[in-house]
Amino acid sequence: MSNLNTKLMQALVEKQSVEDVFRQELEDAINQLLKVELSSFLGYEKHSSNGWSSGNSRNGFYSRELR
């Protein structure tokens, strides 16, 4: 995670919106939380071999046919 104080000071010096800094920090925090929650729910980290052939692998793909 980044240093929020530094980003806020930089936004103030450059006369940018502080709301954008907070919005980006909140977005980053929520995305990180969702990644951790998914790993916890599935029981293995992304790209881990523990998920292979387990029925809930998130690293695979399958072919599709369009009509």
All heavy atoms as TSV, in Angstrom:
chain	resi	resn	atom	element	x	y	z
A	1	MET	N	N	0.839	-1.170	0.000
A	1	MET	CA	C	0.000	0.000	0.000
A	1	MET	C	C	0.893	1.244	0.000
A	1	MET	O	O	1.979	1.229	0.529
A	1	MET	CB	C	-0.935	-0.035	1.195
A	1	MET	CG	C	-1.980	1.034	1.103
A	1	MET	SD	S	-3.584	0.682	1.793
A	1	MET	CE	C	-4.262	-0.481	0.666
A	2	SER	N	N	0.400	2.288	-0.563
A	2	SER	CA	C	1.204	3.496	-0.712
A	2	SER	C	C	1.111	4.380	0.526
A	2	SER	O	O	0.301	4.166	1.416
A	2	SER	CB	C	0.729	4.263	-1.936
A	2	SER	OG	O	-0.598	4.691	-1.714
A	3	ASN	N	N	1.931	5.405	0.540
A	3	ASN	CA	C	1.936	6.363	1.631
A	3	ASN	C	C	0.899	7.443	1.321
A	3	ASN	O	O	1.096	8.286	0.448
A	3	ASN	CB	C	3.331	6.971	1.789
A	3	ASN	CG	C	3.452	7.819	3.022
A	3	ASN	OD1	O	2.473	8.100	3.702
A	3	ASN	ND2	N	4.666	8.225	3.310
A	4	LEU	N	N	-0.196	7.439	2.059
A	4	LEU	CA	C	-1.309	8.343	1.800
A	4	LEU	C	C	-0.916	9.799	2.019
A	4	LEU	O	O	-1.312	10.677	1.250
A	4	LEU	CB	C	-2.505	7.972	2.678
A	4	LEU	CG	C	-3.760	8.816	2.512
A	4	LEU	CD1	C	-4.273	8.730	1.085
A	4	LEU	CD2	C	-4.830	8.375	3.488
A	5	ASN	N	N	-0.134	10.061	3.052
A	5	ASN	CA	C	0.275	11.446	3.333
A	5	ASN	C	C	1.046	12.053	2.162
A	5	ASN	O	O	0.823	13.208	1.801
A	5	ASN	CB	C	1.123	11.511	4.598
A	5	ASN	CG	C	0.327	11.196	5.835
A	5	ASN	OD1	O	-0.891	11.346	5.851
A	5	ASN	ND2	N	1.004	10.747	6.871
A	6	THR	N	N	1.931	11.295	1.590
A	6	THR	CA	C	2.723	11.786	0.461
A	6	THR	C	C	1.833	12.087	-0.732
A	6	THR	O	O	1.988	13.129	-1.388
A	6	THR	CB	C	3.792	10.752	0.070
A	6	THR	OG1	O	4.579	10.442	1.212
A	6	THR	CG2	C	4.669	11.263	-1.045
A	7	LYS	N	N	0.883	11.199	-1.007
A	7	LYS	CA	C	-0.012	11.425	-2.137
A	7	LYS	C	C	-0.908	12.637	-1.903
A	7	LYS	O	O	-1.178	13.402	-2.827
A	7	LYS	CB	C	-0.860	10.186	-2.392
A	7	LYS	CG	C	-0.092	9.075	-3.041
A	7	LYS	CD	C	-1.014	7.968	-3.457
A	7	LYS	CE	C	-0.249	6.917	-4.233
A	7	LYS	NZ	N	-1.135	5.882	-4.744
A	8	LEU	N	N	-1.375	12.816	-0.683
A	8	LEU	CA	C	-2.213	13.979	-0.382
A	8	LEU	C	C	-1.435	15.281	-0.532
A	8	LEU	O	O	-1.931	16.249	-1.110
A	8	LEU	CB	C	-2.780	13.877	1.030
A	8	LEU	CG	C	-3.925	12.895	1.227
A	8	LEU	CD1	C	-4.287	12.792	2.703
A	8	LEU	CD2	C	-5.128	13.310	0.414
A	9	MET	N	N	-0.221	15.316	-0.003
A	9	MET	CA	C	0.596	16.517	-0.119
A	9	MET	C	C	0.915	16.826	-1.579
A	9	MET	O	O	0.869	17.976	-2.003
A	9	MET	CB	C	1.902	16.369	0.688
A	9	MET	CG	C	1.683	16.319	2.181
A	9	MET	SD	S	0.904	17.806	2.814
A	9	MET	CE	C	2.184	19.001	2.537
A	10	GLN	N	N	1.210	15.795	-2.350
A	10	GLN	CA	C	1.517	15.991	-3.768
A	10	GLN	C	C	0.287	16.534	-4.507
A	10	GLN	O	O	0.406	17.417	-5.351
A	10	GLN	CB	C	1.965	14.674	-4.392
A	10	GLN	CG	C	2.431	14.799	-5.814
A	10	GLN	CD	C	2.947	13.479	-6.352
A	10	GLN	OE1	O	2.828	12.437	-5.715
A	10	GLN	NE2	N	3.524	13.526	-7.531
A	11	ALA	N	N	-0.907	16.019	-4.186
A	11	ALA	CA	C	-2.127	16.505	-4.824
A	11	ALA	C	C	-2.393	17.958	-4.460
A	11	ALA	O	O	-2.820	18.751	-5.304
A	11	ALA	CB	C	-3.309	15.636	-4.413
A	12	LEU	N	N	-2.133	18.332	-3.208
A	12	LEU	CA	C	-2.339	19.721	-2.791
A	12	LEU	C	C	-1.357	20.669	-3.472
A	12	LEU	O	O	-1.719	21.761	-3.882
A	12	LEU	CB	C	-2.228	19.834	-1.268
A	12	LEU	CG	C	-3.363	19.185	-0.472
A	12	LEU	CD1	C	-3.048	19.203	1.016
A	12	LEU	CD2	C	-4.674	19.885	-0.751
A	13	VAL	N	N	-0.101	20.240	-3.593
A	13	VAL	CA	C	0.911	21.073	-4.242
A	13	VAL	C	C	0.580	21.260	-5.723
A	13	VAL	O	O	0.718	22.356	-6.267
A	13	VAL	CB	C	2.319	20.456	-4.063
A	13	VAL	CG1	C	3.334	21.127	-4.958
A	13	VAL	CG2	C	2.743	20.536	-2.605
A	14	GLU	N	N	0.117	20.195	-6.363
A	14	GLU	CA	C	-0.201	20.252	-7.789
A	14	GLU	C	C	-1.623	20.765	-8.045
A	14	GLU	O	O	-2.076	20.769	-9.190
A	14	GLU	CB	C	-0.014	18.877	-8.414
A	14	GLU	CG	C	1.427	18.406	-8.379
A	14	GLU	CD	C	1.589	16.984	-8.872
A	14	GLU	OE1	O	0.585	16.348	-9.251
A	14	GLU	OE2	O	2.729	16.500	-8.884
A	15	LYS	N	N	-2.313	21.167	-6.987
A	15	LYS	CA	C	-3.672	21.710	-7.055
A	15	LYS	C	C	-4.636	20.748	-7.742
A	15	LYS	O	O	-5.461	21.135	-8.564
A	15	LYS	CB	C	-3.676	23.065	-7.738
A	15	LYS	CG	C	-2.882	24.103	-6.986
A	15	LYS	CD	C	-2.920	25.443	-7.648
A	15	LYS	CE	C	-2.062	26.420	-6.851
A	15	LYS	NZ	N	-1.985	27.726	-7.453
A	16	GLN	N	N	-4.504	19.448	-7.386
A	16	GLN	CA	C	-5.413	18.423	-7.880
A	16	GLN	C	C	-6.476	18.152	-6.825
A	16	GLN	O	O	-6.361	18.573	-5.685
A	16	GLN	CB	C	-4.655	17.130	-8.188
A	16	GLN	CG	C	-3.648	17.261	-9.301
A	16	GLN	CD	C	-2.852	15.987	-9.493
A	16	GLN	OE1	O	-2.899	15.089	-8.659
A	16	GLN	NE2	N	-2.118	15.916	-10.582
A	17	SER	N	N	-7.487	17.417	-7.214
A	17	SER	CA	C	-8.580	17.098	-6.307
A	17	SER	C	C	-8.133	16.051	-5.281
A	17	SER	O	O	-7.605	14.994	-5.635
A	17	SER	CB	C	-9.777	16.559	-7.090
A	17	SER	OG	O	-10.762	16.098	-6.215
A	18	VAL	N	N	-8.370	16.363	-4.010
A	18	VAL	CA	C	-8.040	15.424	-2.938
A	18	VAL	C	C	-9.019	14.248	-2.972
A	18	VAL	O	O	-8.678	13.128	-2.597
A	18	VAL	CB	C	-8.076	16.141	-1.574
A	18	VAL	CG1	C	-7.820	15.182	-0.435
A	18	VAL	CG2	C	-7.060	17.270	-1.540
A	19	GLU	N	N	-10.231	14.494	-3.472
A	19	GLU	CA	C	-11.225	13.431	-3.580
A	19	GLU	C	C	-10.739	12.312	-4.488
A	19	GLU	O	O	-10.995	11.135	-4.227
A	19	GLU	CB	C	-12.544	13.993	-4.108
A	19	GLU	CG	C	-13.256	14.887	-3.129
A	19	GLU	CD	C	-14.538	15.464	-3.712
A	19	GLU	OE1	O	-14.913	15.073	-4.840
A	19	GLU	OE2	O	-15.144	16.294	-3.032
A	20	ASP	N	N	-10.027	12.667	-5.564
A	20	ASP	CA	C	-9.491	11.651	-6.471
A	20	ASP	C	C	-8.462	10.772	-5.770
A	20	ASP	O	O	-8.403	9.565	-6.011
A	20	ASP	CB	C	-8.874	12.293	-7.708
A	20	ASP	CG	C	-9.904	12.948	-8.605
A	20	ASP	OD1	O	-11.099	12.567	-8.516
A	20	ASP	OD2	O	-9.527	13.841	-9.392
A	21	VAL	N	N	-7.655	11.374	-4.908
A	21	VAL	CA	C	-6.656	10.608	-4.159
A	21	VAL	C	C	-7.355	9.623	-3.226
A	21	VAL	O	O	-7.005	8.443	-3.174
A	21	VAL	CB	C	-5.721	11.542	-3.357
A	21	VAL	CG1	C	-4.774	10.735	-2.484
A	21	VAL	CG2	C	-4.942	12.443	-4.289
A	22	PHE	N	N	-8.368	10.095	-2.500
A	22	PHE	CA	C	-9.107	9.208	-1.596
A	22	PHE	C	C	-9.838	8.114	-2.363
A	22	PHE	O	O	-9.872	6.960	-1.941
A	22	PHE	CB	C	-10.104	10.004	-0.752
A	22	PHE	CG	C	-9.469	10.722	0.394
A	22	PHE	CD1	C	-9.548	12.103	0.480
A	22	PHE	CD2	C	-8.800	10.027	1.387
A	22	PHE	CE1	C	-8.970	12.773	1.540
A	22	PHE	CE2	C	-8.220	10.688	2.456
A	22	PHE	CZ	C	-8.301	12.066	2.533
A	23	ARG	N	N	-10.431	8.473	-3.503
A	23	ARG	CA	C	-11.155	7.491	-4.315
A	23	ARG	C	C	-10.203	6.390	-4.800
A	23	ARG	O	O	-10.531	5.202	-4.744
A	23	ARG	CB	C	-11.823	8.180	-5.496
A	23	ARG	CG	C	-12.664	7.249	-6.342
A	23	ARG	CD	C	-13.388	7.967	-7.475
A	23	ARG	NE	N	-14.419	8.826	-6.919
A	23	ARG	CZ	C	-14.455	10.154	-7.073
A	23	ARG	NH1	N	-13.528	10.771	-7.767
A	23	ARG	NH2	N	-15.427	10.871	-6.555
A	24	GLN	N	N	-9.018	6.772	-5.254
A	24	GLN	CA	C	-8.055	5.784	-5.745
A	24	GLN	C	C	-7.558	4.888	-4.610
A	24	GLN	O	O	-7.421	3.685	-4.782
A	24	GLN	CB	C	-6.868	6.489	-6.420
A	24	GLN	CG	C	-5.878	5.537	-7.044
A	24	GLN	CD	C	-6.479	4.697	-8.149
A	24	GLN	OE1	O	-7.224	5.195	-8.983
A	24	GLN	NE2	N	-6.188	3.417	-8.153
A	25	GLU	N	N	-7.296	5.472	-3.444
A	25	GLU	CA	C	-6.848	4.681	-2.293
A	25	GLU	C	C	-7.935	3.699	-1.852
A	25	GLU	O	O	-7.646	2.553	-1.519
A	25	GLU	CB	C	-6.462	5.589	-1.131
A	25	GLU	CG	C	-5.175	6.348	-1.351
A	25	GLU	CD	C	-3.961	5.438	-1.438
A	25	GLU	OE1	O	-3.853	4.488	-0.634
A	25	GLU	OE2	O	-3.112	5.680	-2.301
A	26	LEU	N	N	-9.188	4.141	-1.851
A	26	LEU	CA	C	-10.293	3.264	-1.480
A	26	LEU	C	C	-10.454	2.140	-2.491
A	26	LEU	O	O	-10.651	0.975	-2.117
A	26	LEU	CB	C	-11.590	4.072	-1.374
A	26	LEU	CG	C	-12.837	3.298	-0.976
A	26	LEU	CD1	C	-12.666	2.692	0.411
A	26	LEU	CD2	C	-14.049	4.196	-1.012
A	27	GLU	N	N	-10.329	2.458	-3.771
A	27	GLU	CA	C	-10.423	1.444	-4.814
A	27	GLU	C	C	-9.319	0.403	-4.662
A	27	GLU	O	O	-9.580	-0.799	-4.765
A	27	GLU	CB	C	-10.332	2.105	-6.189
A	27	GLU	CG	C	-10.432	1.143	-7.344
A	27	GLU	CD	C	-10.304	1.838	-8.684
A	27	GLU	OE1	O	-10.555	3.059	-8.760
A	27	GLU	OE2	O	-9.948	1.147	-9.656
A	28	ASP	N	N	-8.101	0.843	-4.408
A	28	ASP	CA	C	-6.979	-0.084	-4.224
A	28	ASP	C	C	-7.204	-0.993	-3.015
A	28	ASP	O	O	-6.941	-2.197	-3.070
A	28	ASP	CB	C	-5.666	0.679	-4.070
A	28	ASP	CG	C	-5.246	1.397	-5.345
A	28	ASP	OD1	O	-5.783	1.064	-6.425
A	28	ASP	OD2	O	-4.389	2.304	-5.256
A	29	ALA	N	N	-7.694	-0.412	-1.921
A	29	ALA	CA	C	-7.925	-1.190	-0.703
A	29	ALA	C	C	-9.020	-2.234	-0.913
A	29	ALA	O	O	-8.885	-3.385	-0.476
A	29	ALA	CB	C	-8.292	-0.262	0.448
A	30	ILE	N	N	-10.096	-1.857	-1.592
A	30	ILE	CA	C	-11.188	-2.801	-1.828
A	30	ILE	C	C	-10.745	-3.916	-2.762
A	30	ILE	O	O	-11.068	-5.090	-2.540
A	30	ILE	CB	C	-12.425	-2.061	-2.378
A	30	ILE	CG1	C	-13.038	-1.211	-1.262
A	30	ILE	CG2	C	-13.455	-3.039	-2.930
A	30	ILE	CD1	C	-14.168	-0.327	-1.707
A	31	ASN	N	N	-9.984	-3.589	-3.813
A	31	ASN	CA	C	-9.491	-4.624	-4.724
A	31	ASN	C	C	-8.565	-5.598	-4.013
A	31	ASN	O	O	-8.636	-6.811	-4.237
A	31	ASN	CB	C	-8.788	-3.993	-5.921
A	31	ASN	CG	C	-9.760	-3.427	-6.920
A	31	ASN	OD1	O	-10.894	-3.877	-7.018
A	31	ASN	ND2	N	-9.330	-2.426	-7.656
A	32	GLN	N	N	-7.707	-5.093	-3.153
A	32	GLN	CA	C	-6.815	-5.961	-2.392
A	32	GLN	C	C	-7.620	-6.856	-1.450
A	32	GLN	O	O	-7.337	-8.048	-1.321
A	32	GLN	CB	C	-5.812	-5.134	-1.609
A	32	GLN	CG	C	-4.766	-5.953	-0.901
A	32	GLN	CD	C	-3.758	-5.067	-0.182
A	32	GLN	OE1	O	-3.950	-3.873	-0.011
A	32	GLN	NE2	N	-2.675	-5.673	0.256
A	33	LEU	N	N	-8.637	-6.301	-0.811
A	33	LEU	CA	C	-9.493	-7.075	0.078
A	33	LEU	C	C	-10.216	-8.184	-0.677
A	33	LEU	O	O	-10.299	-9.328	-0.199
A	33	LEU	CB	C	-10.516	-6.160	0.752
A	33	LEU	CG	C	-11.556	-6.831	1.627
A	33	LEU	CD1	C	-10.901	-7.355	2.896
A	33	LEU	CD2	C	-12.672	-5.884	1.953
A	34	LEU	N	N	-10.721	-7.892	-1.876
A	34	LEU	CA	C	-11.414	-8.903	-2.663
A	34	LEU	C	C	-10.486	-10.029	-3.100
A	34	LEU	O	O	-10.885	-11.197	-3.115
A	34	LEU	CB	C	-12.076	-8.249	-3.886
A	34	LEU	CG	C	-13.280	-7.374	-3.582
A	34	LEU	CD1	C	-13.725	-6.636	-4.841
A	34	LEU	CD2	C	-14.415	-8.173	-3.000
A	35	LYS	N	N	-9.246	-9.706	-3.442
A	35	LYS	CA	C	-8.283	-10.736	-3.823
A	35	LYS	C	C	-7.975	-11.662	-2.651
A	35	LYS	O	O	-7.918	-12.883	-2.802
A	35	LYS	CB	C	-6.992	-10.099	-4.332
A	35	LYS	CG	C	-7.125	-9.465	-5.688
A	35	LYS	CD	C	-5.835	-8.787	-6.117
A	35	LYS	CE	C	-6.006	-8.041	-7.411
A	35	LYS	NZ	N	-4.776	-7.355	-7.811
A	36	VAL	N	N	-7.805	-11.078	-1.468
A	36	VAL	CA	C	-7.526	-11.883	-0.273
A	36	VAL	C	C	-8.739	-12.735	0.081
A	36	VAL	O	O	-8.607	-13.903	0.446
A	36	VAL	CB	C	-7.117	-10.977	0.909
A	36	VAL	CG1	C	-7.065	-11.750	2.200
A	36	VAL	CG2	C	-5.779	-10.319	0.624
A	37	GLU	N	N	-9.934	-12.171	-0.048
A	37	GLU	CA	C	-11.152	-12.907	0.264
A	37	GLU	C	C	-11.325	-14.095	-0.681
A	37	GLU	O	O	-11.695	-15.186	-0.254
A	37	GLU	CB	C	-12.355	-11.981	0.164
A	37	GLU	CG	C	-13.663	-12.640	0.541
A	37	GLU	CD	C	-14.842	-11.700	0.401
A	37	GLU	OE1	O	-14.783	-10.743	-0.386
A	37	GLU	OE2	O	-15.843	-11.945	1.097
A	38	LEU	N	N	-11.041	-13.907	-1.971
A	38	LEU	CA	C	-11.148	-14.996	-2.930
A	38	LEU	C	C	-10.155	-16.103	-2.622
A	38	LEU	O	O	-10.503	-17.286	-2.643
A	38	LEU	CB	C	-10.939	-14.479	-4.356
A	38	LEU	CG	C	-11.084	-15.500	-5.474
A	38	LEU	CD1	C	-12.494	-16.084	-5.490
A	38	LEU	CD2	C	-10.757	-14.876	-6.813
A	39	SER	N	N	-8.922	-15.732	-2.296
A	39	SER	CA	C	-7.911	-16.737	-1.944
A	39	SER	C	C	-8.315	-17.497	-0.689
A	39	SER	O	O	-8.151	-18.714	-0.596
A	39	SER	CB	C	-6.552	-16.080	-1.732
A	39	SER	OG	O	-6.086	-15.524	-2.926
A	40	SER	N	N	-8.871	-16.795	0.282
A	40	SER	CA	C	-9.303	-17.431	1.520
A	40	SER	C	C	-10.476	-18.376	1.263
A	40	SER	O	O	-10.529	-19.482	1.797
A	40	SER	CB	C	-9.697	-16.370	2.539
A	40	SER	OG	O	-10.220	-16.964	3.696
A	41	PHE	N	N	-11.420	-17.954	0.436
A	41	PHE	CA	C	-12.601	-18.764	0.134
A	41	PHE	C	C	-12.214	-20.041	-0.608
A	41	PHE	O	O	-12.705	-21.130	-0.293
A	41	PHE	CB	C	-13.599	-17.949	-0.685
A	41	PHE	CG	C	-14.815	-18.722	-1.088
A	41	PHE	CD1	C	-15.805	-19.001	-0.162
A	41	PHE	CD2	C	-14.971	-19.164	-2.386
A	41	PHE	CE1	C	-16.935	-19.716	-0.535
A	41	PHE	CE2	C	-16.084	-19.877	-2.768
A	41	PHE	CZ	C	-17.076	-20.158	-1.841
A	42	LEU	N	N	-11.331	-19.916	-1.607
A	42	LEU	CA	C	-10.935	-21.076	-2.397
A	42	LEU	C	C	-9.930	-21.962	-1.680
A	42	LEU	O	O	-9.834	-23.150	-1.949
A	42	LEU	CB	C	-10.357	-20.630	-3.741
A	42	LEU	CG	C	-11.358	-19.974	-4.698
A	42	LEU	CD1	C	-10.639	-19.512	-5.949
A	42	LEU	CD2	C	-12.491	-20.919	-5.038
A	43	GLY	N	N	-9.160	-21.385	-0.774
A	43	GLY	CA	C	-8.199	-22.173	-0.013
A	43	GLY	C	C	-6.830	-22.267	-0.647
A	43	GLY	O	O	-6.002	-23.061	-0.208
A	44	TYR	N	N	-6.567	-21.477	-1.677
A	44	TYR	CA	C	-5.245	-21.461	-2.303
A	44	TYR	C	C	-5.022	-20.123	-2.980
A	44	TYR	O	O	-5.958	-19.428	-3.319
A	44	TYR	CB	C	-5.074	-22.609	-3.301
A	44	TYR	CG	C	-6.034	-22.589	-4.470
A	44	TYR	CD1	C	-5.698	-21.945	-5.652
A	44	TYR	CD2	C	-7.264	-23.214	-4.402
A	44	TYR	CE1	C	-6.564	-21.916	-6.723
A	44	TYR	CE2	C	-8.146	-23.199	-5.466
A	44	TYR	CZ	C	-7.782	-22.546	-6.621
A	44	TYR	OH	O	-8.639	-22.518	-7.676
A	45	GLU	N	N	-3.758	-19.761	-3.155
A	45	GLU	CA	C	-3.385	-18.502	-3.794
A	45	GLU	C	C	-3.523	-18.620	-5.314
A	45	GLU	O	O	-3.527	-19.713	-5.871
A	45	GLU	CB	C	-1.943	-18.131	-3.444
A	45	GLU	CG	C	-1.727	-17.818	-1.986
A	45	GLU	CD	C	-2.441	-16.564	-1.544
A	45	GLU	OE1	O	-2.490	-15.599	-2.327
A	45	GLU	OE2	O	-2.966	-16.556	-0.426
A	46	LYS	N	N	-3.611	-17.474	-5.966
A	46	LYS	CA	C	-3.692	-17.445	-7.418
A	46	LYS	C	C	-2.434	-18.061	-8.023
A	46	LYS	O	O	-1.336	-17.854	-7.526
A	46	LYS	CB	C	-3.843	-15.992	-7.897
A	46	LYS	CG	C	-4.149	-15.867	-9.363
A	46	LYS	CD	C	-4.450	-14.433	-9.736
A	46	LYS	CE	C	-4.840	-14.355	-11.190
A	46	LYS	NZ	N	-5.190	-12.997	-11.586
A	47	HIS	N	N	-2.614	-18.846	-9.074
A	47	HIS	CA	C	-1.544	-19.546	-9.799
A	47	HIS	C	C	-0.905	-20.657	-8.972
A	47	HIS	O	O	0.163	-21.148	-9.314
A	47	HIS	CB	C	-0.462	-18.587	-10.306
A	47	HIS	CG	C	-0.993	-17.487	-11.166
A	47	HIS	ND1	N	-1.618	-17.711	-12.364
A	47	HIS	CD2	C	-1.022	-16.153	-10.986
A	47	HIS	CE1	C	-1.986	-16.568	-12.896
A	47	HIS	NE2	N	-1.641	-15.597	-12.075
A	48	SER	N	N	-1.530	-21.064	-7.875
A	48	SER	CA	C	-1.013	-22.158	-7.060
A	48	SER	C	C	-1.430	-23.489	-7.677
A	48	SER	O	O	-2.525	-23.627	-8.220
A	48	SER	CB	C	-1.566	-22.058	-5.638
A	48	SER	OG	O	-1.220	-23.192	-4.891
A	49	SER	N	N	-0.567	-24.482	-7.575
A	49	SER	CA	C	-0.897	-25.795	-8.124
A	49	SER	C	C	-1.916	-26.538	-7.262
A	49	SER	O	O	-2.450	-27.558	-7.681
A	49	SER	CB	C	0.370	-26.641	-8.255
A	49	SER	OG	O	0.953	-26.857	-6.975
A	50	ASN	N	N	-2.233	-26.034	-6.084
A	50	ASN	CA	C	-3.215	-26.687	-5.218
A	50	ASN	C	C	-4.614	-26.676	-5.824
A	50	ASN	O	O	-5.433	-27.534	-5.499
A	50	ASN	CB	C	-3.270	-26.000	-3.850
A	50	ASN	CG	C	-1.990	-26.156	-3.078
A	50	ASN	OD1	O	-1.199	-27.045	-3.349
A	50	ASN	ND2	N	-1.774	-25.284	-2.117
A	51	GLY	N	N	-4.910	-25.727	-6.680
A	51	GLY	CA	C	-6.231	-25.626	-7.278
A	51	GLY	C	C	-6.425	-26.450	-8.533
A	51	GLY	O	O	-7.543	-26.599	-9.022
A	52	TRP	N	N	-5.362	-27.018	-9.063
A	52	TRP	CA	C	-5.457	-27.774	-10.309
A	52	TRP	C	C	-6.306	-29.024	-10.110
A	52	TRP	O	O	-6.134	-29.772	-9.154
A	52	TRP	CB	C	-4.077	-28.167	-10.810
A	52	TRP	CG	C	-3.233	-27.002	-11.220
A	52	TRP	CD1	C	-3.622	-25.698	-11.329
A	52	TRP	CD2	C	-1.852	-27.026	-11.538
A	52	TRP	NE1	N	-2.576	-24.911	-11.703
A	52	TRP	CE2	C	-1.454	-25.710	-11.836
A	52	TRP	CE3	C	-0.911	-28.027	-11.599
A	52	TRP	CZ2	C	-0.170	-25.374	-12.202
A	52	TRP	CZ3	C	0.380	-27.693	-11.961
A	52	TRP	CH2	C	0.736	-26.377	-12.259
A	53	SER	N	N	-7.240	-29.243	-11.008
A	53	SER	CA	C	-8.134	-30.410	-11.004
A	53	SER	C	C	-8.911	-30.542	-9.709
A	53	SER	O	O	-9.246	-31.641	-9.278
A	53	SER	CB	C	-7.326	-31.694	-11.261
A	53	SER	OG	O	-6.664	-31.627	-12.501
A	54	SER	N	N	-9.209	-29.431	-9.068
A	54	SER	CA	C	-9.968	-29.482	-7.820
A	54	SER	C	C	-11.446	-29.194	-8.045
A	54	SER	O	O	-12.231	-29.283	-7.107
A	54	SER	CB	C	-9.399	-28.476	-6.815
A	54	SER	OG	O	-9.602	-27.160	-7.282
A	55	GLY	N	N	-11.834	-28.826	-9.254
A	55	GLY	CA	C	-13.222	-28.518	-9.537
A	55	GLY	C	C	-13.546	-27.044	-9.388
A	55	GLY	O	O	-14.590	-26.595	-9.820
A	56	ASN	N	N	-12.675	-26.286	-8.732
A	56	ASN	CA	C	-12.931	-24.853	-8.582
A	56	ASN	C	C	-11.705	-24.038	-8.988
A	56	ASN	O	O	-11.449	-22.991	-8.458
A	56	ASN	CB	C	-13.328	-24.521	-7.146
A	56	ASN	CG	C	-12.202	-24.728	-6.158
A	56	ASN	OD1	O	-11.159	-25.248	-6.496
A	56	ASN	ND2	N	-12.415	-24.327	-4.923
A	57	SER	N	N	-10.965	-24.556	-9.959
A	57	SER	CA	C	-9.752	-23.885	-10.400
A	57	SER	C	C	-10.080	-22.561	-11.066
A	57	SER	O	O	-10.921	-22.487	-11.951
A	57	SER	CB	C	-8.981	-24.776	-11.377
A	57	SER	OG	O	-7.823	-24.126	-11.816
A	58	ARG	N	N	-9.429	-21.490	-10.659
A	58	ARG	CA	C	-9.668	-20.177	-11.254
A	58	ARG	C	C	-8.600	-19.835	-12.274
A	58	ARG	O	O	-8.579	-18.743	-12.803
A	58	ARG	CB	C	-9.714	-19.114	-10.179
A	58	ARG	CG	C	-8.425	-18.959	-9.402
A	58	ARG	CD	C	-8.599	-17.930	-8.337
A	58	ARG	NE	N	-7.400	-17.841	-7.513
A	58	ARG	CZ	C	-7.305	-17.079	-6.473
A	58	ARG	NH1	N	-8.315	-16.342	-6.098
A	58	ARG	NH2	N	-6.212	-17.037	-5.783
A	59	ASN	N	N	-7.695	-20.761	-12.532
A	59	ASN	CA	C	-6.594	-20.487	-13.440
A	59	ASN	C	C	-6.791	-21.086	-14.828
A	59	ASN	O	O	-5.990	-20.876	-15.707
A	59	ASN	CB	C	-5.284	-21.042	-12.859
A	59	ASN	CG	C	-4.989	-20.455	-11.508
A	59	ASN	OD1	O	-5.251	-19.293	-11.277
A	59	ASN	ND2	N	-4.477	-21.267	-10.606
A	60	GLY	N	N	-7.849	-21.850	-15.010
A	60	GLY	CA	C	-8.029	-22.543	-16.271
A	60	GLY	C	C	-8.907	-21.799	-17.245
A	60	GLY	O	O	-9.319	-20.672	-17.026
A	61	PHE	N	N	-9.187	-22.461	-18.366
A	61	PHE	CA	C	-10.071	-21.899	-19.373
A	61	PHE	C	C	-10.759	-23.056	-20.059
A	61	PHE	O	O	-10.376	-24.221	-19.917
A	61	PHE	CB	C	-9.291	-21.042	-20.382
A	61	PHE	CG	C	-8.341	-21.835	-21.227
A	61	PHE	CD1	C	-8.732	-22.315	-22.463
A	61	PHE	CD2	C	-7.057	-22.099	-20.783
A	61	PHE	CE1	C	-7.852	-23.050	-23.241
A	61	PHE	CE2	C	-6.180	-22.831	-21.553
A	61	PHE	CZ	C	-6.575	-23.316	-22.786
A	62	TYR	N	N	-11.783	-22.757	-20.785
A	62	TYR	CA	C	-12.464	-23.767	-21.568
A	62	TYR	C	C	-12.965	-23.112	-22.840
A	62	TYR	O	O	-13.161	-21.910	-22.904
A	62	TYR	CB	C	-13.606	-24.411	-20.782
A	62	TYR	CG	C	-14.644	-23.442	-20.265
A	62	TYR	CD1	C	-15.781	-23.161	-21.022
A	62	TYR	CD2	C	-14.496	-22.833	-19.038
A	62	TYR	CE1	C	-16.720	-22.277	-20.568
A	62	TYR	CE2	C	-15.439	-21.939	-18.570
A	62	TYR	CZ	C	-16.561	-21.664	-19.328
A	62	TYR	OH	O	-17.497	-20.782	-18.870
A	63	SER	N	N	-13.174	-23.926	-23.865
A	63	SER	CA	C	-13.614	-23.387	-25.144
A	63	SER	C	C	-15.116	-23.167	-25.130
A	63	SER	O	O	-15.856	-23.864	-24.437
A	63	SER	CB	C	-13.222	-24.327	-26.279
A	63	SER	OG	O	-13.843	-25.578	-26.092
A	64	ARG	N	N	-15.554	-22.201	-25.912
A	64	ARG	CA	C	-16.978	-21.873	-26.007
A	64	ARG	C	C	-17.374	-21.797	-27.471
A	64	ARG	O	O	-16.560	-21.426	-28.312
A	64	ARG	CB	C	-17.250	-20.532	-25.330
A	64	ARG	CG	C	-16.931	-20.528	-23.884
A	64	ARG	CD	C	-17.225	-19.161	-23.298
A	64	ARG	NE	N	-16.839	-19.142	-21.908
A	64	ARG	CZ	C	-15.907	-18.376	-21.381
A	64	ARG	NH1	N	-15.243	-17.550	-22.155
A	64	ARG	NH2	N	-15.620	-18.440	-20.116
A	65	GLU	N	N	-18.608	-22.106	-27.740
A	65	GLU	CA	C	-19.134	-21.973	-29.089
A	65	GLU	C	C	-20.210	-20.899	-29.099
A	65	GLU	O	O	-21.071	-20.870	-28.230
A	65	GLU	CB	C	-19.748	-23.292	-29.551
A	65	GLU	CG	C	-18.725	-24.380	-29.764
A	65	GLU	CD	C	-19.358	-25.655	-30.304
A	65	GLU	OE1	O	-20.494	-25.595	-30.818
A	65	GLU	OE2	O	-18.727	-26.699	-30.190
A	66	LEU	N	N	-20.105	-20.009	-30.071
A	66	LEU	CA	C	-21.108	-18.964	-30.234
A	66	LEU	C	C	-22.092	-19.351	-31.308
A	66	LEU	O	O	-21.726	-19.931	-32.324
A	66	LEU	CB	C	-20.419	-17.643	-30.609
A	66	LEU	CG	C	-19.426	-17.092	-29.598
A	66	LEU	CD1	C	-18.757	-15.860	-30.165
A	66	LEU	CD2	C	-20.111	-16.777	-28.287
A	67	ARG	N	N	-23.349	-19.057	-31.071
A	67	ARG	CA	C	-24.389	-19.374	-32.064
A	67	ARG	C	C	-24.672	-18.199	-32.944
A	67	ARG	O	O	-24.624	-17.099	-32.636
A	67	ARG	CB	C	-25.675	-19.793	-31.351
A	67	ARG	CG	C	-25.516	-21.060	-30.618
A	67	ARG	CD	C	-26.828	-21.443	-30.022
A	67	ARG	NE	N	-26.612	-22.580	-29.128
A	67	ARG	CZ	C	-27.572	-23.242	-28.593
A	67	ARG	NH1	N	-28.810	-22.914	-28.831
A	67	ARG	NH2	N	-27.324	-24.259	-27.817
